Amino acid sequence: MTNVLAIDLGASSGRALLGRLADGRIEVEELHRFPNDPVQVGDRLQWDVLRLLHEIKQALLKAKHQGIELTSMAIDSWAVDFGLIGRNGELLGNPYHYRDLHTEGVMEQLLGEVEPAEIFSRTGIQFLPFNTIYQLYALKQADSPLLREAERFLMIPDLLRYFLTGEMVNEFSNATTTQLFNPLTGDWDEELLKRIGISQSLFGQVVQPGTLVGRLRPSLCEELGIDAIPVYAVAEHDTGSAVAAVPAVERSFAYLSCGTWSLMGTEVVQPVMNDLALQLNFTNEGGVDGTYRLLKNIMGLWILQECRREWERAGASHTFPELVEMAGHAEPFSVWIDPDDAMFLHPGDMPEQIHQYALRTGQQPPEGHGAIVRCILESLALKYRYVLEMTEQLSDQRFNGLHMVGGGIHNTLLCQWTANAIGKPVWAGPAEGSAIGNLTVQWIAQDQLTDIWEARRIIRDSFPVTSYVPSEQEAWEDAYRRFLALSGLLSV
């Protein structure tokens, strides 16, 4: 039996999961769970990255106190955000949050100087206003002292690995999300870096998932009283790890990693970087075993999370299951939003944003919490169908159903409505997809598993998958046509 530790950091919480592989089965135990709350400091929204390091240490201590001998550990997290290291090896300031306003208008400014087609032909990455390229360009435009003093660029898992091991390398799956990595050359794109005025010397070696990066540094081992366990780079973009954990049987499959963000797509051997992919604003992010994730970002359950936060501030506290139950009793198909409208990107009064969107699009705004939640969930399900159809067109495949992984699968209403909207079965599970993918890549690297397809077979055998069969097809077909017209989306 091998015990490996996955540190899985989401945009709102983190968890440390212990994985055991024995007799062809995976057992997972949650050792530690903690909040990951950004901190507003003046005008800046920042990540409390040292708190995350502290929580990782607590996970290691819990393993020690339980007498668990760890074989290895690895970290995955959200994408695009980064820290800068100075010449003394210390972190220069807290990393900015991707929802911070310092990038407002920056993407449009850069795209006025560099053609979108050129950027896409060099990176294959979807245009999103918070991509790393625009964050760095914003710092350059502001003449940030951080950039003037920086010696190295490390994304969030890279940074935490550096704190743990003292080794500085960049991991492939997360590097691709920066919109600065060229999948055709397999390295950072020197021309794009020149265009935004950033030195290529900041960027280090890019290593593949499954690379042994180092061991816990001696000072940390002395501090915690633990052994110098190996630390691996896995698919450190959490979606990359989640896709690795999709329990697919067929090599051609569609997935939806559902949480704060929804990410839908398919796995491909080569990036799809043609004119249609640019037109549809799809992305090609690195995956496990040299694969790419052809996918599209969808705003996801962030909108619901923000509504709940706003209601709690107003004194109305509801659990997510309570809100979902309210939605089930609300009137169907009465009002929708396009979840990817820019007005839903930043923190704020999300119920009011939904109200304003409804007025702007000539709809009667939803009244009451249940109606608002139903609006969000129906809109997500309908947007999932739209993106699934684009994925089929772009990859020239037809999928028999949709694999859903991630914490969002606990929302059974969303799973059922997604099946209804796409008119195909939904297979939901596992919920802890990112952490399980993290664990399996470590086992592959240690020759405990042969490859990702053996890992997927064992995941199927180890974790329950719930099937949702589509129903109410006529009503959802009509809703989809009206949703496309309302949102201004073109039928695929």
C-alpha positions as CSV (number, residue, x, y, z in Angstrom):
1,M,0.0,0.0,0.0
2,T,1.3,3.4,-1.0
3,N,0.2,6.6,0.8
4,V,0.4,9.8,-1.3
5,L,-0.9,13.3,-0.5
6,A,-2.8,15.6,-2.8
7,I,-3.1,19.3,-2.0
8,D,-6.0,20.5,-4.0
9,L,-6.5,24.2,-3.9
10,G,-9.8,25.7,-5.3
11,A,-10.7,29.3,-5.6
12,S,-12.7,29.3,-2.4
13,S,-11.3,26.4,-0.4
14,G,-8.5,23.9,-0.1
15,R,-8.2,20.3,0.9
16,A,-5.5,17.8,1.6
17,L,-6.5,14.3,0.6
18,L,-4.6,11.1,1.5
19,G,-4.7,8.5,-1.2
20,R,-4.1,4.8,-0.8
21,L,-3.7,2.4,-3.7
22,A,-4.2,-1.3,-2.8
23,D,-5.6,-4.4,-4.5
24,G,-6.7,-2.4,-7.6
25,R,-8.7,0.1,-5.6
26,I,-8.2,3.7,-4.6
27,E,-9.2,4.8,-1.1
28,V,-9.3,8.5,-0.3
29,E,-9.4,10.2,3.1
30,E,-9.7,13.9,3.8
31,L,-6.9,14.9,6.2
32,H,-7.5,18.6,6.2
33,R,-9.9,21.2,4.7
34,F,-9.5,24.9,5.0
35,P,-11.0,28.1,3.5
36,N,-9.1,30.0,0.8
37,D,-10.4,33.5,1.0
38,P,-8.9,36.4,-1.0
39,V,-8.0,39.5,0.9
40,Q,-8.9,43.1,-0.2
41,V,-5.9,45.4,0.6
42,G,-6.7,48.9,-0.5
43,D,-7.6,48.7,-4.2
44,R,-6.1,45.3,-4.7
45,L,-7.6,41.8,-4.3
46,Q,-4.9,39.4,-3.3
47,W,-4.3,35.8,-2.4
48,D,-3.1,35.0,1.1
49,V,-0.5,32.6,-0.2
50,L,1.4,32.3,3.1
51,R,-1.7,31.1,4.7
52,L,-2.0,28.4,2.1
53,L,1.6,27.3,2.9
54,H,0.6,27.2,6.6
55,E,-2.4,25.0,5.8
56,I,-0.2,22.6,3.8
57,K,2.1,22.3,6.8
58,Q,-0.9,21.5,9.0
59,A,-1.8,18.7,6.6
60,L,1.7,17.3,6.8
61,L,1.5,17.5,10.6
62,K,-1.8,15.7,10.7
63,A,-0.3,12.9,8.6
64,K,2.6,12.7,11.0
65,H,0.4,12.6,14.1
66,Q,-1.7,9.8,12.6
67,G,1.4,7.8,11.9
68,I,1.0,7.9,8.2
69,E,4.2,7.4,6.2
70,L,3.8,9.4,3.0
71,T,5.4,8.2,-0.3
72,S,5.1,11.6,-2.0
73,M,2.9,14.7,-2.3
74,A,1.8,17.1,-5.1
75,I,-0.2,20.3,-5.5
76,D,-2.9,21.5,-7.9
77,S,-4.7,24.8,-8.0
78,W,-6.6,27.3,-10.2
79,A,-4.8,28.7,-13.2
80,V,-3.4,32.1,-14.5
81,D,-2.3,33.6,-11.1
82,F,1.4,33.9,-10.1
83,G,4.0,35.2,-7.7
84,L,7.3,36.9,-8.5
85,I,10.5,36.0,-6.8
86,G,13.3,38.6,-6.2
87,R,17.0,38.2,-6.4
88,N,17.2,37.1,-2.7
89,G,14.8,34.3,-3.4
90,E,11.9,35.9,-1.5
91,L,8.4,36.5,-2.7
92,L,7.8,40.0,-3.9
93,G,4.3,40.8,-2.6
94,N,1.1,38.7,-2.4
95,P,-0.1,37.3,-5.8
96,Y,-3.0,39.3,-7.3
97,H,-6.4,37.6,-7.6
98,Y,-7.5,37.0,-11.2
99,R,-10.7,39.0,-10.4
100,D,-8.7,42.0,-9.3
101,L,-9.6,45.1,-11.4
102,H,-6.0,46.0,-12.4
103,T,-6.5,44.1,-15.7
104,E,-9.7,46.0,-16.5
105,G,-9.5,47.1,-20.2
106,V,-6.0,45.7,-20.6
107,M,-6.9,42.8,-22.9
108,E,-8.7,45.2,-25.2
109,Q,-5.6,47.5,-25.2
110,L,-3.2,44.7,-26.0
111,L,-5.4,43.3,-28.7
112,G,-5.4,46.8,-30.3
113,E,-1.6,46.4,-30.6
114,V,-1.3,42.6,-31.4
115,E,-3.8,40.9,-33.6
116,P,-5.9,38.2,-31.8
117,A,-5.1,35.8,-34.6
118,E,-1.4,36.2,-34.0
119,I,-1.8,35.5,-30.2
120,F,-4.0,32.5,-30.9
121,S,-1.7,31.1,-33.5
122,R,1.1,31.2,-31.0
123,T,-0.7,29.9,-27.9
124,G,-4.1,28.3,-28.9
125,I,-5.6,29.8,-25.7
126,Q,-9.0,31.3,-25.1
127,F,-9.2,35.1,-24.7
128,L,-10.2,35.9,-21.1
129,P,-9.5,39.3,-19.5
130,F,-7.7,37.8,-16.5
131,N,-5.2,35.6,-18.5
132,T,-1.6,35.9,-17.2
133,I,-0.5,37.7,-20.3
134,Y,-2.8,40.6,-19.5
135,Q,-1.9,40.6,-15.8
136,L,1.8,40.9,-16.7
137,Y,1.0,43.6,-19.3
138,A,-1.0,45.5,-16.7
139,L,2.0,45.4,-14.3
140,K,4.3,46.6,-17.1
141,Q,2.0,49.4,-18.1
142,A,1.8,50.5,-14.4
143,D,5.6,50.4,-14.2
144,S,5.2,48.0,-11.2
145,P,8.2,47.8,-8.9
146,L,7.4,44.1,-8.6
147,L,8.4,43.6,-12.2
148,R,11.5,45.7,-11.9
149,E,12.8,43.6,-9.0
150,A,11.6,40.2,-10.2
151,E,14.0,37.4,-11.1
152,R,11.6,34.5,-11.5
153,F,7.9,33.9,-12.4
154,L,6.1,31.1,-10.6
155,M,2.4,30.2,-10.8
156,I,0.6,29.3,-7.6
157,P,1.5,25.6,-7.4
158,D,5.0,26.4,-8.7
159,L,5.3,28.9,-5.9
160,L,4.1,26.7,-3.1
161,R,6.4,23.9,-4.4
162,Y,9.3,26.3,-4.2
163,F,8.4,27.2,-0.6
164,L,8.4,23.4,0.2
165,T,11.5,22.3,-1.8
166,G,13.6,25.3,-2.8
167,E,13.3,24.2,-6.4
168,M,11.9,26.6,-9.1
169,V,10.4,25.0,-12.2
170,N,7.2,25.7,-14.2
171,E,4.7,22.9,-14.8
172,F,3.3,22.3,-18.3
173,S,-0.5,22.2,-17.8
174,N,-0.5,25.5,-15.8
175,A,2.1,27.1,-18.1
176,T,-0.2,26.7,-21.1
177,T,-3.0,28.7,-19.4
178,T,-0.9,31.9,-19.3
179,Q,-1.4,32.6,-23.0
180,L,2.4,32.9,-23.2
181,F,3.3,29.3,-23.9
182,N,3.7,28.1,-27.5
183,P,2.5,24.4,-27.8
184,L,4.1,24.2,-31.3
185,T,7.6,25.0,-30.0
186,G,7.0,23.5,-26.5
187,D,8.4,26.5,-24.7
188,W,7.6,30.1,-23.7
189,D,6.8,32.3,-26.7
190,E,9.7,34.7,-27.0
191,E,7.9,37.0,-29.5
192,L,4.8,37.5,-27.3
193,L,7.0,38.2,-24.3
194,K,8.9,40.9,-26.3
195,R,5.6,42.4,-27.4
196,I,4.5,42.9,-23.8
197,G,7.9,44.0,-22.6
198,I,8.6,41.1,-20.3
199,S,12.0,39.4,-20.0
200,Q,12.1,35.7,-21.0
201,S,14.7,35.2,-18.2
202,L,11.8,35.3,-15.7
203,F,10.5,32.0,-17.0
204,G,12.0,28.7,-16.1
205,Q,12.1,25.2,-17.4
206,V,8.7,23.7,-18.1
207,V,8.3,20.2,-16.8
208,Q,5.6,17.6,-17.6
209,P,3.1,16.2,-15.1
210,G,4.7,13.3,-13.3
211,T,8.1,15.0,-12.9
212,L,9.9,14.6,-9.6
213,V,10.8,18.2,-8.7
214,G,12.6,17.7,-5.4
215,R,12.1,16.8,-1.7
216,L,10.9,18.8,1.3
217,R,13.7,21.2,2.2
218,P,15.7,20.4,5.4
219,S,14.5,23.5,7.3
220,L,10.9,22.4,6.8
221,C,11.6,18.9,7.8
222,E,13.3,20.1,11.0
223,E,10.4,22.6,11.7
224,L,7.8,19.8,11.4
225,G,9.8,16.8,12.5
226,I,9.1,14.9,9.3
227,D,11.0,13.1,6.6
228,A,12.1,14.7,3.3
229,I,9.3,13.2,1.2
230,P,9.4,13.6,-2.6
231,V,7.4,16.4,-4.2
232,Y,6.0,15.8,-7.7
233,A,4.7,18.1,-10.4
234,V,1.3,16.7,-11.5
235,A,-1.2,18.3,-13.8
236,E,-1.1,21.4,-11.6
237,H,-3.9,23.2,-13.2
238,D,-6.8,21.7,-11.2
239,T,-8.9,21.1,-14.3
240,G,-6.0,19.2,-15.8
241,S,-6.0,16.9,-12.8
242,A,-9.9,16.7,-12.9
243,V,-9.8,15.6,-16.6
244,A,-7.1,12.9,-15.7
245,A,-9.7,11.5,-13.2
246,V,-12.6,11.3,-15.7
247,P,-13.6,7.6,-15.6
248,A,-14.2,7.4,-19.3
249,V,-14.4,4.0,-21.1
250,E,-14.1,5.4,-24.7
251,R,-11.1,7.3,-25.9
252,S,-13.5,9.9,-27.4
253,F,-15.3,11.6,-24.5
254,A,-16.7,14.9,-23.3
255,Y,-16.3,16.2,-19.8
256,L,-17.5,19.0,-17.6
257,S,-15.4,20.0,-14.6
258,C,-18.1,21.7,-12.5
259,G,-17.4,24.0,-9.6
260,T,-16.7,27.7,-9.1
261,W,-15.9,27.6,-12.8
262,S,-17.3,25.2,-15.3
263,L,-14.9,23.9,-17.9
264,M,-16.3,21.8,-20.8
265,G,-14.4,20.1,-23.6
266,T,-12.7,16.9,-24.7
267,E,-9.2,15.5,-24.7
268,V,-7.1,15.7,-27.9
269,V,-3.6,14.6,-28.9
270,Q,-2.7,17.8,-30.7
271,P,-4.0,21.3,-30.0
272,V,-6.7,22.6,-32.3
273,M,-5.6,26.0,-33.4
274,N,-7.6,26.7,-36.6
275,D,-9.8,29.7,-37.5
276,L,-12.9,28.1,-36.1
277,A,-11.3,27.5,-32.7
278,L,-10.4,31.2,-32.7
279,Q,-13.9,32.3,-33.8
280,L,-15.5,30.1,-31.1
281,N,-12.9,31.3,-28.5
282,F,-11.9,27.8,-27.4
283,T,-8.7,27.0,-25.6
284,N,-6.0,24.3,-25.8
285,E,-4.6,23.7,-22.3
286,G,-2.0,21.1,-21.4
287,G,-3.0,17.8,-20.0
288,V,-1.5,14.5,-18.8
289,D,0.8,12.4,-21.0
290,G,1.3,15.1,-23.6
291,T,-2.4,15.5,-24.3
292,Y,-4.3,18.8,-24.6
293,R,-7.7,19.8,-23.2
294,L,-9.8,21.4,-26.0
295,L,-12.3,23.3,-23.8
296,K,-14.1,26.4,-23.1
297,N,-14.4,28.2,-19.7
298,I,-18.0,28.9,-18.5
299,M,-18.6,31.2,-15.5
300,G,-20.0,28.3,-13.4
301,L,-21.4,28.2,-9.9
302,W,-19.5,31.3,-8.9
303,I,-22.7,33.2,-9.7
304,L,-24.7,31.2,-7.2
305,Q,-21.9,31.4,-4.6
306,E,-21.9,35.2,-4.9
307,C,-25.7,35.4,-4.6
308,R,-25.5,33.3,-1.4
309,R,-22.8,35.6,0.0
310,E,-24.9,38.6,-0.7
311,W,-28.0,37.1,0.9
312,E,-25.9,36.2,4.0
313,R,-24.6,39.8,4.2
314,A,-28.3,40.8,4.3
315,G,-29.0,38.3,7.1
316,A,-30.6,35.5,5.1
317,S,-28.5,32.4,5.5
318,H,-29.2,29.3,3.4
319,T,-27.2,26.2,2.7
320,F,-26.7,25.2,-0.9
321,P,-29.1,22.2,-0.7
322,E,-31.8,24.6,0.7
323,L,-31.2,26.9,-2.2
324,V,-31.4,24.1,-4.7
325,E,-34.7,22.9,-3.2
326,M,-36.1,26.4,-3.5
327,A,-35.1,26.4,-7.2
328,G,-36.9,23.1,-7.7
329,H,-40.2,24.7,-6.6
330,A,-39.8,27.9,-8.7
331,E,-41.5,28.5,-12.0
332,P,-39.5,26.9,-14.9
333,F,-38.2,28.7,-17.9
334,S,-39.2,32.2,-16.9
335,V,-36.0,34.1,-17.1
336,W,-32.4,33.3,-18.1
337,I,-28.9,34.9,-18.2
338,D,-25.8,34.3,-20.3
339,P,-23.5,33.1,-17.5
340,D,-20.5,34.4,-19.4
341,D,-21.7,38.0,-19.7
342,A,-18.9,40.3,-18.4
343,M,-21.2,41.7,-15.7
344,F,-21.0,38.5,-13.8
345,L,-17.2,38.3,-13.7
346,H,-16.3,40.5,-10.7
347,P,-17.5,40.2,-7.0
348,G,-20.4,42.4,-6.1
349,D,-24.2,42.3,-5.6
350,M,-24.9,39.4,-7.9
351,P,-28.7,39.3,-7.4
352,E,-28.8,42.9,-8.5
353,Q,-26.6,42.1,-11.5
354,I,-29.0,39.3,-12.5
355,H,-31.9,41.8,-12.1
356,Q,-30.2,44.3,-14.4
357,Y,-29.4,41.7,-17.0
358,A,-33.0,40.7,-17.1
359,L,-34.1,44.3,-17.6
360,R,-31.5,44.8,-20.3
361,T,-32.7,41.8,-22.2
362,G,-36.4,42.6,-21.9
363,Q,-37.2,39.9,-19.3
364,Q,-39.2,40.1,-16.1
365,P,-36.5,39.9,-13.3
366,P,-36.7,36.8,-11.0
367,E,-38.4,37.5,-7.7
368,G,-37.2,35.6,-4.6
369,H,-34.2,33.4,-3.9
370,G,-35.7,30.3,-5.4
371,A,-36.4,32.0,-8.7
372,I,-32.9,33.5,-8.9
373,V,-31.3,30.2,-8.2
374,R,-33.5,28.5,-10.8
375,C,-32.5,31.2,-13.3
376,I,-28.8,30.5,-12.7
377,L,-29.0,26.7,-12.9
378,E,-31.2,26.6,-16.0
379,S,-29.0,29.1,-17.7
380,L,-25.9,27.0,-16.9
381,A,-27.5,23.8,-18.2
382,L,-28.5,25.5,-21.4
383,K,-25.1,27.1,-21.9
384,Y,-23.6,23.6,-21.3
385,R,-25.5,22.4,-24.3
386,Y,-24.3,25.3,-26.4
387,V,-20.7,24.6,-25.6
388,L,-21.0,20.9,-26.0
389,E,-22.3,21.4,-29.5
390,M,-19.4,23.7,-30.3
391,T,-17.0,21.0,-28.9
392,E,-18.5,18.4,-31.2
393,Q,-18.2,20.7,-34.2
394,L,-14.6,21.7,-33.4
395,S,-13.3,18.2,-32.6
396,D,-15.4,16.5,-35.4
397,Q,-16.7,14.0,-32.8
398,R,-20.2,13.0,-31.6
399,F,-20.4,12.2,-27.9
400,N,-22.8,9.6,-26.4
401,G,-23.1,11.6,-23.1
402,L,-21.3,13.9,-20.8
403,H,-18.9,13.1,-17.8
404,M,-19.4,15.5,-15.0
405,V,-16.7,15.7,-12.3
406,G,-16.0,18.1,-9.4
407,G,-18.0,19.5,-6.4
408,G,-20.8,20.7,-8.6
409,I,-22.1,17.2,-9.0
410,H,-23.5,17.4,-5.5
411,N,-26.1,19.7,-7.1
412,T,-28.3,16.9,-8.4
413,L,-30.8,19.4,-9.9
414,L,-28.0,20.8,-12.1
415,C,-26.9,17.3,-13.2
416,Q,-30.5,16.4,-14.2
417,W,-31.2,19.7,-15.9
418,T,-27.9,19.3,-17.8
419,A,-29.0,15.9,-19.1
420,N,-32.4,17.4,-20.1
421,A,-30.7,20.3,-21.9
422,I,-28.2,18.2,-23.8
423,G,-30.6,15.4,-24.5
424,K,-28.0,12.9,-23.6
425,P,-27.0,11.0,-20.4
426,V,-24.9,12.6,-17.8
427,W,-22.5,10.5,-15.8
428,A,-21.6,12.3,-12.5
429,G,-18.5,11.4,-10.5
430,P,-16.1,11.5,-8.9
431,A,-16.7,14.7,-6.9
432,E,-13.1,15.1,-5.8
433,G,-11.9,14.8,-9.4
434,S,-9.0,17.2,-9.1
435,A,-7.5,15.6,-6.0
436,I,-8.0,12.1,-7.5
437,G,-6.3,13.0,-10.7
438,N,-3.5,14.5,-8.7
439,L,-3.1,11.2,-6.8
440,T,-3.1,9.0,-9.9
441,V,-0.4,11.0,-11.7
442,Q,1.8,10.5,-8.6
443,W,1.2,6.8,-8.8
444,I,1.9,6.7,-12.5
445,A,5.2,8.5,-11.9
446,Q,6.1,5.9,-9.3
447,D,5.2,3.0,-11.6
448,Q,2.3,2.0,-9.4
449,L,0.0,2.5,-12.4
450,T,0.9,1.9,-16.0
451,D,-0.8,4.9,-17.6
452,I,-3.7,7.3,-17.5
453,W,-6.1,4.7,-19.0
454,E,-5.3,2.1,-16.3
455,A,-5.9,4.9,-13.8
456,R,-9.3,5.7,-15.3
457,R,-10.3,2.1,-15.1
458,I,-9.3,1.9,-11.4
459,I,-11.2,5.2,-10.7
460,R,-14.3,3.7,-12.3
461,D,-14.0,0.7,-10.0
462,S,-13.3,2.8,-6.9
463,F,-15.8,5.6,-7.0
464,P,-19.6,5.7,-7.6
465,V,-20.9,7.3,-10.8
466,T,-24.5,8.5,-10.9
467,S,-26.3,8.4,-14.2
468,Y,-28.9,11.0,-15.2
469,V,-31.2,10.2,-18.1
470,P,-32.7,13.1,-20.1
471,S,-36.4,13.9,-19.6
472,E,-38.9,16.6,-20.6
473,Q,-37.2,16.9,-24.0
474,E,-39.8,19.0,-25.8
475,A,-39.9,21.6,-23.1
476,W,-36.0,21.8,-22.9
477,E,-35.7,22.0,-26.7
478,D,-38.1,25.0,-26.8
479,A,-36.2,26.6,-23.9
480,Y,-32.9,26.1,-25.7
481,R,-34.2,27.9,-28.9
482,R,-35.5,30.8,-26.8
483,F,-32.2,30.9,-24.7
484,L,-30.1,31.2,-27.9
485,A,-32.3,34.1,-29.2
486,L,-32.3,35.9,-25.9
487,S,-28.6,35.6,-25.4
488,G,-27.7,36.6,-28.9
489,L,-25.9,33.3,-29.4
490,L,-25.8,31.7,-32.8
491,S,-27.0,28.2,-33.3
492,V,-24.0,25.9,-33.8
